[in-house]
Structures are given as C-alpha cells and as structure tokens.
C-alpha cells in the first residue's frame, strides 16, 4: 500500500516538475527577445505556457508536501531530482536538444544514487525493526 503511494506520488511530482520546466522554456522561447522592458513582461504574461508552468509548480509543491508527510526526507529529496532526467528526455523530443554520452552517464549516476539511497533507507528500517524485535 505504501509502495503504491510513493510510486504514484513521485510519478506525479516528476510530471508536475517536468511540466513546469518545459512550460517555462516554452514561455521563454515565445517571449523572445529577452529585454528589460514592459513589452517583454507583457509577452511573458500573455503566453499560456507561463500559467501552465505556474500550475506545474503549484502541483509539485502540494505533491511534495503530501509525500514529505510519509517519506523519509533523504531518499525522497534524492528521488525528487529524477526531474533532471525527465526534463532531459522531454527536452530531446520537445526542443530537439541533444542527449550526449556525458548526459546519459550523468543520468545513470542520478538514478544509481537514488537507488543506493533507497536501498540504504530500507536497510536502516530493517535494522531498526530487528532492534525493536530484540527489545520485546
């Protein structure tokens, strides 16, 4: 039950974060050229993408708050950084950005780090449970 909660929660967090980042990029593209002027501000706030980005970050905020009620902070914080990988993949399709070998290696390290932190958390929980069982 808890595992399903985490999977759905982190999937939503990644969705909202990736949506927010991609929408901000779309806003920046459509509001060009960048300049310190009222015209630029008007171009930004007349783009629907800026509001989708804001909605993405609001969704991410509330999802994160719900997850933090139950999830251990260390592994949860690490898992939240999977957005780096999802944004990279979405950017390749949406913006035709190149996924280089170095980026793939970086993504593998991010995923591996999250897996190691999750395994370490599981080990800590098992140790604590075995201590509790011995105390009884």
CORBELWO-V212029 format. One record per pair of residues at least 12 apart in sequence whose ideal C-beta (glycine too) atoms are under 7 Angstrom apart, sorted by the first residue. I is the first residue (numbers start at 1). J is the second residue. D is the distance in whole Angstrom. If there is no record, write none. Layout:
i->{I/I}
j->{J/J}
d->{D/D}
This chain:
i->{5/6/9/9/9/10/12/13/13/13/13/13/14/14/14/16/16/16/16/17/17/17/18/18/18/18/19/19/20/20/20/20/21/22/22/22/23/23/23/23/24/25/26/27/27/27/27/27/30/30/31/31/31/64/72/74/74/75/75/75/78/78/78/79/81/82/82/84/85/85/85/88/88}
j->{70/71/63/66/67/79/63/60/63/64/67/80/82/83/86/56/59/60/63/56/60/83/83/86/87/90/52/56/53/56/57/60/87/87/90/94/49/52/53/56/53/95/49/44/47/49/50/53/47/49/43/44/47/80/121/117/121/117/118/121/113/114/117/114/110/110/114/110/107/110/111/103/107}
d->{7/6/6/6/5/5/5/6/5/6/7/6/6/6/5/5/4/4/6/7/5/4/6/4/5/6/7/4/5/3/5/6/5/7/5/6/5/4/4/6/5/7/4/6/5/4/4/6/5/7/4/5/6/7/5/6/7/5/5/5/6/5/5/5/6/7/7/6/5/6/7/6/6}
